Amino acid sequence: MELQTIAAPGVGERADAAADAACHLYDTVAPWGPGAPGGWSRTAAEDAAEAIETTAYALASAAPGAEVVLAPVHAALADLRRRLGLAPAELLTGDGLPTAPRTVGNPRRTRWVRALTAPSPRQPPSRTTS
């Protein structure tokens, strides 16, 4: 399957922002090295893991079978959560949605939950004659 040239409204911009945020996070954390004081906090690690998990769920809709290809990402993150002593990720239902609304590791802010729906087929622009 080949991806389209143009993404749905907002997808490209949000994916670009996520990639930029990941680069900034790496640039911020890399100088500290693993286990150095001042690097990762529990809340920061939970938020980063959730961002990766959520991105993997979103990317799973890019092509048929993509969720199978991304399964090792979820397994690796589950192992990382165990090693860091973090709460496990939320379980998914049969339709791929979390069993409960997503929660945030950082109690200082909240995120609202969007209802996921299948995208509607693209329609050609209507041509009106005047």
N, CA, C and O atoms as a printed pandas DataFrame, in Angstrom:
     atom_number atom_name residue_name chain_id  residue_number  x_coord  y_coord  z_coord
0              1         N          MET        A               1    0.839   -1.171    0.000
1              2        CA          MET        A               1    0.000    0.000    0.000
2              3         C          MET        A               1    0.886    1.237    0.000
3              4         O          MET        A               1    1.877    1.307    0.727
4              5         N          GLU        A               2    0.529    2.177   -0.798
5              6        CA          GLU        A               2    1.272    3.432   -0.857
6              7         C          GLU        A               2    0.462    4.525   -0.171
7              8         O          GLU        A               2   -0.750    4.623   -0.362
8              9         N          LEU        A               3    1.133    5.337    0.621
9             10        CA          LEU        A               3    0.448    6.423    1.321
10            11         C          LEU        A               3    0.107    7.545    0.366
11            12         O          LEU        A               3    0.751    7.720   -0.669
12            13         N          GLN        A               4   -0.909    8.300    0.727
13            14        CA          GLN        A               4   -1.313    9.444   -0.074
14            15         C          GLN        A               4   -0.284   10.566    0.045
15            16         O          GLN        A               4    0.520   10.587    0.977
16            17         N          THR        A               5   -0.317   11.477   -0.887
17            18        CA          THR        A               5    0.598   12.615   -0.864
18            19         C          THR        A               5    0.179   13.634    0.182
19            20         O          THR        A               5    1.025   14.261    0.818
20            21         N          ILE        A               6   -1.128   13.801    0.360
21            22        CA          ILE        A               6   -1.647   14.799    1.291
22            23         C          ILE        A               6   -2.406   14.085    2.404
23            24         O          ILE        A               6   -3.257   13.235    2.142
24            25         N          ALA        A               7   -2.093   14.436    3.638
25            26        CA          ALA        A               7   -2.747   13.826    4.794
26            27         C          ALA        A               7   -4.080   14.514    5.071
27            28         O          ALA        A               7   -4.363   15.588    4.540
28            29         N          ALA        A               8   -4.886   13.885    5.904
29            30        CA          ALA        A               8   -6.146   14.478    6.337
30            31         C          ALA        A               8   -5.854   15.786    7.071
31            32         O          ALA        A               8   -4.737   15.981    7.551
32            33         N          PRO        A               9   -6.826   16.678    7.167
33            34        CA          PRO        A               9   -6.587   17.965    7.823
34            35         C          PRO        A               9   -6.023   17.803    9.236
35            36         O          PRO        A               9   -6.593   17.103   10.073
36            37         N          GLY        A              10   -4.909   18.457    9.474
37            38        CA          GLY        A              10   -4.277   18.466   10.793
38            39         C          GLY        A              10   -3.289   17.342   11.041
39            40         O          GLY        A              10   -2.456   17.451   11.941
40            41         N          VAL        A              11   -3.355   16.263   10.271
41            42        CA          VAL        A              11   -2.481   15.111   10.531
42            43         C          VAL        A              11   -1.016   15.478   10.304
43            44         O          VAL        A              11   -0.172   15.215   11.160
44            45         N          GLY        A              12   -0.714   16.075    9.169
45            46        CA          GLY        A              12    0.676   16.428    8.868
46            47         C          GLY        A              12    1.265   17.387    9.877
47            48         O          GLY        A              12    2.402   17.220   10.318
48            49         N          GLU        A              13    0.489   18.395   10.242
49            50        CA          GLU        A              13    0.979   19.394   11.198
50            51         C          GLU        A              13    1.220   18.775   12.566
51            52         O          GLU        A              13    2.224   19.070   13.215
52            53         N          ARG        A              14    0.294   17.909   13.014
53            54        CA          ARG        A              14    0.462   17.289   14.328
54            55         C          ARG        A              14    1.619   16.292   14.333
55            56         O          ARG        A              14    2.357   16.202   15.314
56            57         N          ALA        A              15    1.776   15.550   13.251
57            58        CA          ALA        A              15    2.897   14.612   13.166
58            59         C          ALA        A              15    4.224   15.367   13.155
59            60         O          ALA        A              15    5.192   14.939   13.783
60            61         N          ASP        A              16    4.264   16.493   12.438
61            62        CA          ASP        A              16    5.471   17.318   12.406
62            63         C          ASP        A              16    5.778   17.871   13.799
63            64         O          ASP        A              16    6.933   17.885   14.225
64            65         N          ALA        A              17    4.745   18.324   14.502
65            66        CA          ALA        A              17    4.945   18.853   15.857
66            67         C          ALA        A              17    5.420   17.752   16.804
67            68         O          ALA        A              17    6.258   18.000   17.671
68            69         N          ALA        A              18    4.887   16.532   16.643
69            70        CA          ALA        A              18    5.315   15.415   17.490
70            71         C          ALA        A              18    6.779   15.076   17.228
71            72         O          ALA        A              18    7.536   14.809   18.161
72            73         N          ALA        A              19    7.174   15.087   15.957
73            74        CA          ALA        A              19    8.572   14.802   15.620
74            75         C          ALA        A              19    9.496   15.884   16.189
75            76         O          ALA        A              19   10.556   15.573   16.731
76            77         N          ASP        A              20    9.095   17.149   16.066
77            78        CA          ASP        A              20    9.896   18.237   16.641
78            79         C          ASP        A              20   10.011   18.103   18.154
79            80         O          ASP        A              20   11.089   18.276   18.722
80            81         N          ALA        A              21    8.884   17.792   18.803
81            82        CA          ALA        A              21    8.892   17.641   20.263
82            83         C          ALA        A              21    9.815   16.497   20.675
83            84         O          ALA        A              21   10.539   16.611   21.664
84            85         N          ALA        A              22    9.794   15.393   19.924
85            86        CA          ALA        A              22   10.671   14.264   20.239
86            87         C          ALA        A              22   12.139   14.650   20.089
87            88         O          ALA        A              22   12.972   14.248   20.900
88            89         N          CYS        A              23   12.456   15.422   19.064
89            90        CA          CYS        A              23   13.840   15.880   18.876
90            91         C          CYS        A              23   14.279   16.793   20.018
91            92         O          CYS        A              23   15.399   16.674   20.515
92            93         N          HIS        A              24   13.404   17.699   20.432
93            94        CA          HIS        A              24   13.731   18.604   21.545
94            95         C          HIS        A              24   13.900   17.826   22.841
95            96         O          HIS        A              24   14.776   18.138   23.647
96            97         N          LEU        A              25   13.060   16.809   23.043
97            98        CA          LEU        A              25   13.185   15.976   24.238
98            99         C          LEU        A              25   14.533   15.253   24.241
99           100         O          LEU        A              25   15.227   15.224   25.256
100          101         N          TYR        A              26   14.892   14.677   23.106
101          102        CA          TYR        A              26   16.185   13.995   23.007
102          103         C          TYR        A              26   17.332   14.957   23.296
103          104         O          TYR        A              26   18.245   14.634   24.056
104          105         N          ASP        A              27   17.282   16.132   22.690
105          106        CA          ASP        A              27   18.349   17.120   22.898
106          107         C          ASP        A              27   18.448   17.551   24.358
107          108         O          ASP        A              27   19.530   17.888   24.839
108          109         N          THR        A              28   17.320   17.540   25.058
109          110        CA          THR        A              28   17.305   17.930   26.463
110          111         C          THR        A              28   17.844   16.827   27.361
111          112         O          THR        A              28   18.530   17.105   28.345
112          113         N          VAL        A              29   17.538   15.581   27.031
113          114        CA          VAL        A              29   17.891   14.453   27.894
114          115         C          VAL        A              29   19.273   13.884   27.594
115          116         O          VAL        A              29   19.969   13.443   28.509
116          117         N          ALA        A              30   19.677   13.889   26.332
117          118        CA          ALA        A              30   20.920   13.220   25.920
118          119         C          ALA        A              30   22.151   13.632   26.730
119          120         O          ALA        A              30   22.949   12.764   27.082
120          121         N          PRO        A              31   22.338   14.918   27.039
121          122        CA          PRO        A              31   23.552   15.290   27.785
122          123         C          PRO        A              31   23.636   14.682   29.184
123          124         O          PRO        A              31   24.729   14.571   29.739
124          125         N          TRP        A              32   22.503   14.288   29.762
125          126        CA          TRP        A              32   22.515   13.776   31.129
126          127         C          TRP        A              32   23.032   12.356   31.205
127          128         O          TRP        A              32   23.627   11.977   32.213
128          129         N          GLY        A              33   22.825   11.567   30.180
129          130        CA          GLY        A              33   23.236   10.166   30.209
130          131         C          GLY        A              33   22.300    9.344   31.061
131          132         O          GLY        A              33   21.528    9.897   31.845
132          133         N          PRO        A              34   22.355    8.021   30.919
133          134        CA          PRO        A              34   21.436    7.153   31.659
134          135         C          PRO        A              34   21.699    7.191   33.163
135          136         O          PRO        A              34   22.838    7.059   33.610
136          137         N          GLY        A              35   20.643    7.372   33.923
137          138        CA          GLY        A              35   20.743    7.327   35.373
138          139         C          GLY        A              35   21.371    8.531   36.038
139          140         O          GLY        A              35   21.527    8.543   37.259
140          141         N          ALA        A              36   21.734    9.539   35.275
141          142        CA          ALA        A              36   22.352   10.722   35.878
142          143         C          ALA        A              36   21.292   11.541   36.608
143          144         O          ALA        A              36   20.149   11.614   36.158
144          145         N          PRO        A              37   21.665   12.164   37.741
145          146        CA          PRO        A              37   20.687   12.999   38.444
146          147         C          PRO        A              37   20.294   14.190   37.571
147          148         O          PRO        A              37   21.133   14.787   36.896
148          149         N          GLY        A              38   19.020   14.518   37.599
149          150        CA          GLY        A              38   18.551   15.654   36.815
150          151         C          GLY        A              38   18.056   15.280   35.446
151          152         O          GLY        A              38   17.597   16.151   34.706
152          153         N          GLY        A              39   18.130   14.010   35.074
153          154        CA          GLY        A              39   17.646   13.569   33.768
154          155         C          GLY        A              39   16.148   13.335   33.783
155          156         O          GLY        A              39   15.361   14.280   33.723
156          157         N          TRP        A              40   15.762   12.083   33.861
157          158        CA          TRP        A              40   14.357   11.700   33.812
158          159         C          TRP        A              40   13.717   11.683   35.191
159          160         O          TRP        A              40   14.349   11.301   36.176
160          161         N          SER        A              41   12.477   12.094   35.250
161          162        CA          SER        A              41   11.653   11.907   36.447
162          163         C          SER        A              41   10.619   10.846   36.118
163          164         O          SER        A              41   10.426   10.491   34.955
164          165         N          ARG        A              42    9.965   10.350   37.135
165          166        CA          ARG        A              42    8.907    9.355   36.930
166          167         C          ARG        A              42    7.810    9.910   36.021
167          168         O          ARG        A              42    7.378    9.238   35.085
168          169         N          THR        A              43    7.368   11.120   36.294
169          170        CA          THR        A              43    6.297   11.739   35.518
170          171         C          THR        A              43    6.720   11.950   34.070
171          172         O          THR        A              43    5.940   11.697   33.152
172          173         N          ALA        A              44    7.944   12.409   33.862
173          174        CA          ALA        A              44    8.434   12.635   32.495
174          175         C          ALA        A              44    8.510   11.314   31.732
175          176         O          ALA        A              44    8.144   11.258   30.558
176          177         N          ALA        A              45    8.979   10.256   32.383
177          178        CA          ALA        A              45    9.072    8.947   31.721
178          179         C          ALA        A              45    7.688    8.412   31.377
179          180         O          ALA        A              45    7.494    7.849   30.299
180          181         N          GLU        A              46    6.718    8.581   32.287
181          182        CA          GLU        A              46    5.344    8.153   32.001
182          183         C          GLU        A              46    4.765    8.913   30.816
183          184         O          GLU        A              46    4.143    8.322   29.933
184          185         N          ASP        A              47    4.971   10.213   30.801
185          186        CA          ASP        A              47    4.450   11.025   29.699
186          187         C          ASP        A              47    5.094   10.650   28.369
187          188         O          ASP        A              47    4.409   10.577   27.349
188          189         N          ALA        A              48    6.399   10.412   28.370
189          190        CA          ALA        A              48    7.096   10.038   27.137
190          191         C          ALA        A              48    6.623    8.675   26.638
191          192         O          ALA        A              48    6.403    8.493   25.441
192          193         N          ALA        A              49    6.468    7.719   27.553
193          194        CA          ALA        A              49    5.984    6.392   27.158
194          195         C          ALA        A              49    4.575    6.495   26.591
195          196         O          ALA        A              49    4.262    5.858   25.586
196          197         N          GLU        A              50    3.731    7.286   27.224
197          198        CA          GLU        A              50    2.360    7.459   26.726
198          199         C          GLU        A              50    2.356    8.107   25.344
199          200         O          GLU        A              50    1.543    7.745   24.494
200          201         N          ALA        A              51    3.246    9.049   25.118
201          202        CA          ALA        A              51    3.316    9.695   23.803
202          203         C          ALA        A              51    3.696    8.681   22.724
203          204         O          ALA        A              51    3.134    8.696   21.629
204          205         N          ILE        A              52    4.648    7.805   23.032
205          206        CA          ILE        A              52    5.061    6.786   22.063
206          207         C          ILE        A              52    3.921    5.802   21.817
207          208         O          ILE        A              52    3.634    5.450   20.672
208          209         N          GLU        A              53    3.268    5.356   22.898
209          210        CA          GLU        A              53    2.158    4.419   22.760
210          211         C          GLU        A              53    1.021    5.015   21.932
211          212         O          GLU        A              53    0.486    4.361   21.037
212          213         N          THR        A              54    0.663    6.237   22.231
213          214        CA          THR        A              54   -0.430    6.885   21.521
214          215         C          THR        A              54   -0.084    7.094   20.054
215          216         O          THR        A              54   -0.932    6.917   19.180
216          217         N          THR        A              55    1.166    7.471   19.782
217          218        CA          THR        A              55    1.606    7.635   18.398
218          219         C          THR        A              55    1.566    6.300   17.661
219          220         O          THR        A              55    1.170    6.248   16.497
220          221         N          ALA        A              56    1.968    5.231   18.323
221          222        CA          ALA        A              56    1.921    3.898   17.699
222          223         C          ALA        A              56    0.482    3.500   17.404
223          224         O          ALA        A              56    0.210    2.933   16.345
224          225         N          TYR        A              57   -0.454    3.785   18.322
225          226        CA          TYR        A              57   -1.869    3.497   18.055
226          227         C          TYR        A              57   -2.353    4.280   16.840
227          228         O          TYR        A              57   -3.064    3.740   15.992
228          229         N          ALA        A              58   -1.971    5.541   16.755
229          230        CA          ALA        A              58   -2.394    6.369   15.626
230          231         C          ALA        A              58   -1.776    5.861   14.324
231          232         O          ALA        A              58   -2.459    5.781   13.303
232          233         N          LEU        A              59   -0.502    5.521   14.355
233          234        CA          LEU        A              59    0.193    5.061   13.156
234          235         C          LEU        A              59   -0.315    3.695   12.694
235          236         O          LEU        A              59   -0.165    3.342   11.525
236          237         N          ALA        A              60   -0.909    2.934   13.596
237          238        CA          ALA        A              60   -1.437    1.613   13.248
238          239         C          ALA        A              60   -2.539    1.697   12.195
239          240         O          ALA        A              60   -2.829    0.709   11.521
240          241         N          SER        A              61   -3.151    2.865   12.051
241          242        CA          SER        A              61   -4.210    3.015   11.053
242          243         C          SER        A              61   -3.664    3.422    9.687
243          244         O          SER        A              61   -4.442    3.655    8.762
244          245         N          ALA        A              62   -2.354    3.513    9.544
245          246        CA          ALA        A              62   -1.752    3.966    8.287
246          247         C          ALA        A              62   -1.892    2.944    7.168
247          248         O          ALA        A              62   -1.959    3.319    5.997
248          249         N          ALA        A              63   -1.937    1.667    7.506
249          250        CA          ALA        A              63   -2.038    0.628    6.482
250          251         C          ALA        A              63   -2.574   -0.650    7.120
251          252         O          ALA        A              63   -2.409   -0.862    8.322
252          253         N          PRO        A              64   -3.210   -1.494    6.329
253          254        CA          PRO        A              64   -3.657   -2.785    6.868
254          255         C          PRO        A              64   -2.466   -3.575    7.409
255          256         O          PRO        A              64   -1.432   -3.685    6.751
256          257         N          GLY        A              65   -2.622   -4.116    8.598
257          258        CA          GLY        A              65   -1.556   -4.904    9.203
258          259         C          GLY        A              65   -0.515   -4.095    9.943
259          260         O          GLY        A              65    0.397   -4.664   10.543
260          261         N          ALA        A              66   -0.631   -2.784    9.914
261          262        CA          ALA        A              66    0.369   -1.952   10.602
262          263         C          ALA        A              66    0.380   -2.216   12.101
263          264         O          ALA        A              66    1.430   -2.120   12.737
264          265         N          GLU        A              67   -0.773   -2.546   12.672
265          266        CA          GLU        A              67   -0.810   -2.807   14.117
266          267         C          GLU        A              67    0.027   -4.028   14.473
267          268         O          GLU        A              67    0.579   -4.100   15.571
268          269         N          VAL        A              68    0.127   -4.990   13.558
269          270        CA          VAL        A              68    0.951   -6.174   13.797
270          271         C          VAL        A              68    2.431   -5.790   13.775
271          272         O          VAL        A              68    3.218   -6.258   14.598
272          273         N          VAL        A              69    2.789   -4.946   12.839
273          274        CA          VAL        A              69    4.178   -4.488   12.736
274          275         C          VAL        A              69    4.565   -3.683   13.980
275          276         O          VAL        A              69    5.708   -3.747   14.432
276          277         N          LEU        A              70    3.617   -2.930   14.526
277          278        CA          LEU        A              70    3.889   -2.070   15.688
278          279         C          LEU        A              70    3.764   -2.806   17.025
279          280         O          LEU        A              70    4.096   -2.236   18.064
280          281         N          ALA        A              71    3.299   -4.047   17.023
281          282        CA          ALA        A              71    3.138   -4.798   18.275
282          283         C          ALA        A              71    4.426   -4.858   19.096
283          284         O          ALA        A              71    4.357   -4.726   20.318
284          285         N          PRO        A              72    5.604   -5.051   18.481
285          286        CA          PRO        A              72    6.836   -5.062   19.288
286          287         C          PRO        A              72    7.099   -3.729   20.006
287          288         O          PRO        A              72    7.741   -3.712   21.056
288          289         N          VAL        A              73    6.613   -2.626   19.451
289          290        CA          VAL        A              73    6.769   -1.326   20.121
290          291         C          VAL        A              73    6.035   -1.361   21.453
291          292         O          VAL        A              73    6.572   -0.948   22.480
292          293         N          HIS        A              74    4.791   -1.862   21.427
293          294        CA          HIS        A              74    4.005   -1.938   22.657
294          295         C          HIS        A              74    4.625   -2.922   23.654
295          296         O          HIS        A              74    4.623   -2.671   24.859
296          297         N          ALA        A              75    5.150   -4.033   23.152
297          298        CA          ALA        A              75    5.801   -5.007   24.044
298          299         C          ALA        A              75    7.049   -4.397   24.678
299          300         O          ALA        A              75    7.293   -4.577   25.871
300          301         N          ALA        A              76    7.833   -3.680   23.886
301          302        CA          ALA        A              76    9.050   -3.048   24.414
302          303         C          ALA        A              76    8.704   -1.979   25.452
303          304         O          ALA        A              76    9.377   -1.861   26.476
304          305         N          LEU        A              77    7.659   -1.205   25.185
305          306        CA          LEU        A              77    7.255   -0.171   26.144
306          307         C          LEU        A              77    6.712   -0.791   27.429
307          308         O          LEU        A              77    6.926   -0.251   28.514
308          309         N          ALA        A              78    6.013   -1.917   27.317
309          310        CA          ALA        A              78    5.531   -2.605   28.522
310          311         C          ALA        A              78    6.711   -3.069   29.363
311          312         O          ALA        A              78    6.691   -2.939   30.587
312          313         N          ASP        A              79    7.742   -3.611   28.713
313          314        CA          ASP        A              79    8.948   -4.038   29.427
314          315         C          ASP        A              79    9.648   -2.841   30.065
315          316         O          ASP        A              79   10.079   -2.911   31.216
316          317         N          LEU        A              80    9.760   -1.745   29.320
317          318        CA          LEU        A              80   10.392   -0.545   29.869
318          319         C          LEU        A              80    9.619   -0.023   31.075
319          320         O          LEU        A              80   10.219    0.358   32.079
320          321         N          ARG        A              81    8.291   -0.004   30.982
321          322        CA          ARG        A              81    7.476    0.435   32.121
322          323         C          ARG        A              81    7.758   -0.421   33.348
323          324         O          ARG        A              81    7.892    0.102   34.454
324          325         N          ARG        A              82    7.849   -1.750   33.156
325          326        CA          ARG        A              82    8.156   -2.646   34.289
326          327         C          ARG        A              82    9.529   -2.331   34.873
327          328         O          ARG        A              82    9.674   -2.243   36.093
328          329         N          ARG        A              83   10.532   -2.162   34.023
329          330        CA          ARG        A              83   11.893   -1.890   34.493
330          331         C          ARG        A              83   11.992   -0.569   35.251
331          332         O          ARG        A              83   12.784   -0.438   36.185
332          333         N          LEU        A              84   11.181    0.411   34.841
333          334        CA          LEU        A              84   11.209    1.726   35.498
334          335         C          LEU        A              84   10.236    1.816   36.666
335          336         O          LEU        A              84   10.181    2.838   37.350
336          337         N          GLY        A              85    9.470    0.757   36.900
337          338        CA          GLY        A              85    8.510    0.760   37.996
338          339         C          GLY        A              85    7.306    1.659   37.721
339          340         O          GLY        A              85    6.719    2.216   38.648
340          341         N          LEU        A              86    6.941    1.799   36.449
341          342        CA          LEU        A              86    5.802    2.629   36.074
342          343         C          LEU        A              86    4.551    1.767   35.954
343          344         O          LEU        A              86    4.638    0.550   35.788
344          345         N          ALA        A              87    3.400    2.398   36.037
345          346        CA          ALA        A              87    2.135    1.688   35.858
346          347         C          ALA        A              87    2.064    1.139   34.439
347          348         O          ALA        A              87    2.586    1.754   33.509
348          349         N          PRO        A              88    1.418   -0.017   34.264
349          350        CA          PRO        A              88    1.285   -0.556   32.911
350          351         C          PRO        A              88    0.393    0.329   32.048
351          352         O          PRO        A              88   -0.426    1.095   32.556
352          353         N          ALA        A              89    0.566    0.210   30.739
353          354        CA          ALA        A              89   -0.265    0.955   29.793
354          355         C          ALA        A              89   -1.695    0.454   29.891
355          356         O          ALA        A              89   -1.948   -0.655   30.362
356          357         N          GLU        A              90   -2.616    1.275   29.445
357          358        CA          GLU        A              90   -4.026    0.886   29.466
358          359         C          GLU        A              90   -4.282   -0.184   28.428
359          360         O          GLU        A              90   -3.738   -0.140   27.324
360          361         N          LEU        A              91   -5.111   -1.140   28.789
361          362        CA          LEU        A              91   -5.429   -2.233   27.885
362          363         C          LEU        A              91   -6.390   -1.751   26.804
363          364         O          LEU        A              91   -7.158   -0.810   27.008
364          365         N          LEU        A              92   -6.331   -2.409   25.660
365          366        CA          LEU        A              92   -7.214   -2.053   24.549
366          367         C          LEU        A              92   -8.359   -3.045   24.456
367          368         O          LEU        A              92   -8.235   -4.205   24.847
368          369         N          THR        A              93   -9.477   -2.563   23.930
369          370        CA          THR        A              93  -10.613   -3.439   23.656
370          371         C          THR        A              93  -10.385   -4.095   22.309
371          372         O          THR        A              93   -9.377   -3.835   21.652
372          373         N          GLY        A              94  -11.311   -4.941   21.893
373          374        CA          GLY        A              94  -11.201   -5.614   20.610
374          375         C          GLY        A              94  -11.170   -4.682   19.425
375          376         O          GLY        A              94  -10.607   -5.022   18.384
376          377         N          ASP        A              95  -11.775   -3.488   19.564
377          378        CA          ASP        A              95  -11.784   -2.556   18.433
378          379         C          ASP        A              95  -10.595   -1.602   18.463
379          380         O          ASP        A              95  -10.556   -0.643   17.692
380          381         N          GLY        A              96   -9.613   -1.852   19.352
381          382        CA          GLY        A              96   -8.400   -1.046   19.361
382          383         C          GLY        A              96   -8.464    0.200   20.208
383          384         O          GLY        A              96   -7.497    0.960   20.250
384          385         N          LEU        A              97   -9.585    0.438   20.891
385          386        CA          LEU        A              97   -9.707    1.618   21.745
386          387         C          LEU        A              97   -9.349    1.261   23.177
387          388         O          LEU        A              97   -9.566    0.126   23.601
388          389         N          PRO        A              98   -8.800    2.218   23.937
389          390        CA          PRO        A              98   -8.504    1.930   25.347
390          391         C          PRO        A              98   -9.777    1.540   26.086
391          392         O          PRO        A              98  -10.849    2.069   25.792
392          393         N          THR        A              99   -9.669    0.603   27.060
393          394        CA          THR        A              99  -10.835    0.156   27.813
394          395         C          THR        A              99  -11.393    1.274   28.679
395          396         O          THR        A              99  -12.585    1.280   28.987
396          397         N          ALA        A             100  -10.568    2.196   29.065
397          398        CA          ALA        A             100  -10.998    3.347   29.861
398          399         C          ALA        A             100  -10.376    4.588   29.226
399          400         O          ALA        A             100   -9.383    4.478   28.507
400          401         N          PRO        A             101  -10.942    5.765   29.480
401          402        CA          PRO        A             101  -10.320    6.969   28.922
402          403         C          PRO        A             101   -8.858    7.066   29.344
403          404         O          PRO        A             101   -8.496    6.680   30.455
404          405         N          ARG        A             102   -8.020    7.585   28.445
405          406        CA          ARG        A             102   -6.595    7.705   28.741
406          407         C          ARG        A             102   -6.391    8.600   29.949
407          408         O          ARG        A             102   -7.102    9.586   30.142
408          409         N          THR        A             103   -5.410    8.238   30.753
409          410        CA          THR        A             103   -5.071    9.044   31.919
410          411         C          THR        A             103   -3.700    9.651   31.697
411          412         O          THR        A             103   -2.985    9.285   30.764
412          413         N          VAL        A             104   -3.355   10.552   32.538
413          414        CA          VAL        A             104   -2.087   11.256   32.406
414          415         C          VAL        A             104   -1.269   11.014   33.653
415          416         O          VAL        A             104   -1.789   11.072   34.768
416          417         N          GLY        A             105    0.025   10.739   33.465
417          418        CA          GLY        A             105    0.895   10.543   34.607
418          419         C          GLY        A             105    1.156   11.832   35.356
419          420         O          GLY        A             105    1.508   11.804   36.536
420          421         N          ASN        A             106    0.989   12.955   34.691
421          422        CA          ASN        A             106    1.269   14.243   35.299
422          423         C          ASN        A             106   -0.029   14.849   35.829
423          424         O          ASN        A             106   -0.857   15.288   35.031
424          425         N          PRO        A             107   -0.238   14.889   37.145
425          426        CA          PRO        A             107   -1.498   15.387   37.679
426          427         C          PRO        A             107   -1.671   16.901   37.534
427          428         O          PRO        A             107   -2.745   17.426   37.830
428          429         N          ARG        A             108   -0.643   17.602   37.088
429          430        CA          ARG        A             108   -0.740   19.056   36.950
430          431         C          ARG        A             108   -1.519   19.474   35.721
431          432         O          ARG        A             108   -1.886   20.642   35.591
432          433         N          ARG        A             109   -1.775   18.549   34.823
433          434        CA          ARG        A             109   -2.535   18.919   33.631
434          435         C          ARG        A             109   -3.468   17.778   33.255
435          436         O          ARG        A             109   -3.289   16.641   33.692
436          437         N          THR        A             110   -4.438   18.089   32.459
437          438        CA          THR        A             110   -5.372   17.058   32.009
438          439         C          THR        A             110   -5.439   17.093   30.497
439          440         O          THR        A             110   -5.171   18.116   29.867
440          441         N          ARG        A             111   -5.795   15.979   29.939
441          442        CA          ARG        A             111   -6.001   15.880   28.497
442          443         C          ARG        A             111   -7.428   15.418   28.278
443          444         O          ARG        A             111   -7.938   14.589   29.032
444          445         N          TRP        A             112   -8.066   15.941   27.268
445          446        CA          TRP        A             112   -9.414   15.503   26.974
446          447         C          TRP        A             112   -9.353   14.342   26.007
447          448         O          TRP        A             112   -8.417   14.224   25.217
448          449         N          VAL        A             113  -10.338   13.500   26.073
449          450        CA          VAL        A             113  -10.384   12.288   25.269
450          451         C          VAL        A             113  -11.228   12.555   24.035
451          452         O          VAL        A             113  -12.327   13.101   24.134
452          453         N          ARG        A             114  -10.724   12.176   22.889
453          454        CA          ARG        A             114  -11.470   12.311   21.643
454          455         C          ARG        A             114  -12.075   10.962   21.299
455          456         O          ARG        A             114  -11.449    9.920   21.495
456          457         N          ALA        A             115  -13.273   10.988   20.794
457          458        CA          ALA        A             115  -13.890    9.757   20.314
458          459         C          ALA        A             115  -13.282    9.436   18.956
459          460         O          ALA        A             115  -13.264   10.279   18.059
460          461         N          LEU        A             116  -12.791    8.230   18.814
461          462        CA          LEU        A             116  -12.189    7.832   17.556
462          463         C          LEU        A             116  -13.264    7.275   16.639
463          464         O          LEU        A             116  -14.028    6.396   17.038
464          465         N          THR        A             117  -13.327    7.769   15.438
465          466        CA          THR        A             117  -14.275    7.275   14.456
466          467         C          THR        A             117  -13.519    6.986   13.165
467          468         O          THR        A             117  -12.450    7.536   12.902
468          469         N          ALA        A             118  -14.103    6.122   12.391
469          470        CA          ALA        A             118  -13.476    5.807   11.103
470          471         C          ALA        A             118  -13.536    7.046   10.220
471          472         O          ALA        A             118  -14.533    7.767   10.237
472          473         N          PRO        A             119  -12.489    7.300    9.453
473          474        CA          PRO        A             119  -12.518    8.471    8.587
474          475         C          PRO        A             119  -13.557    8.287    7.490
475          476         O          PRO        A             119  -13.761    7.181    6.990
476          477         N          SER        A             120  -14.201    9.366    7.129
477          478        CA          SER        A             120  -15.165    9.284    6.037
478          479         C          SER        A             120  -14.406    9.329    4.721
479          480         O          SER        A             120  -13.343    9.944    4.635
480          481         N          PRO        A             121  -14.947    8.682    3.698
481          482        CA          PRO        A             121  -14.237    8.683    2.414
482          483         C          PRO        A             121  -14.114   10.097    1.870
483          484         O          PRO        A             121  -15.008   10.926    2.041
484          485         N          ARG        A             122  -13.007   10.352    1.220
485          486        CA          ARG        A             122  -12.800   11.679    0.627
486          487         C          ARG        A             122  -13.779   11.878   -0.510
487          488         O          ARG        A             122  -14.021   10.974   -1.310
488          489         N          GLN        A             123  -14.330   13.059   -0.567
489          490        CA          GLN        A             123  -15.282   13.406   -1.607
490          491         C          GLN        A             123  -14.648   14.446   -2.522
491          492         O          GLN        A             123  -13.928   15.329   -2.056
492          493         N          PRO        A             124  -14.910   14.345   -3.801
493          494        CA          PRO        A             124  -14.383   15.397   -4.687
494          495         C          PRO        A             124  -15.070   16.710   -4.367
495          496         O          PRO        A             124  -16.210   16.703   -3.904
496          497         N          PRO        A             125  -14.416   17.834   -4.599
497          498        CA          PRO        A             125  -15.045   19.118   -4.325
498          499         C          PRO        A             125  -16.313   19.265   -5.162
499          500         O          PRO        A             125  -16.365   18.871   -6.327
500          501         N          SER        A             126  -17.322   19.840   -4.534
501          502        CA          SER        A             126  -18.563   20.028   -5.276
502          503         C          SER        A             126  -18.391   21.140   -6.275
503          504         O          SER        A             126  -17.757   22.158   -5.998
504          505         N          ARG        A             127  -18.952   20.937   -7.416
505          506        CA          ARG        A             127  -18.867   21.953   -8.476
506          507         C          ARG        A             127  -20.243   22.578   -8.615
507          508         O          ARG        A             127  -21.213   21.942   -9.026
508          509         N          THR        A             128  -20.280   23.817   -8.266
509          510        CA          THR        A             128  -21.564   24.532   -8.400
510          511         C          THR        A             128  -21.512   25.396   -9.612
511          512         O          THR        A             128  -20.493   26.017   -9.914
512          513         N          THR        A             129  -22.592   25.435  -10.294
513          514        CA          THR        A             129  -22.672   26.314  -11.463
514          515         C          THR        A             129  -23.469   27.539  -11.093
515          516         O          THR        A             129  -24.525   27.430  -10.469
516          517         N          SER        A             130  -22.988   28.681  -11.462
517          518        CA          SER        A             130  -23.711   29.899  -11.132
518          519         C          SER        A             130  -24.127   30.621  -12.365
519          520         O          SER        A             130  -24.753   31.678  -12.281
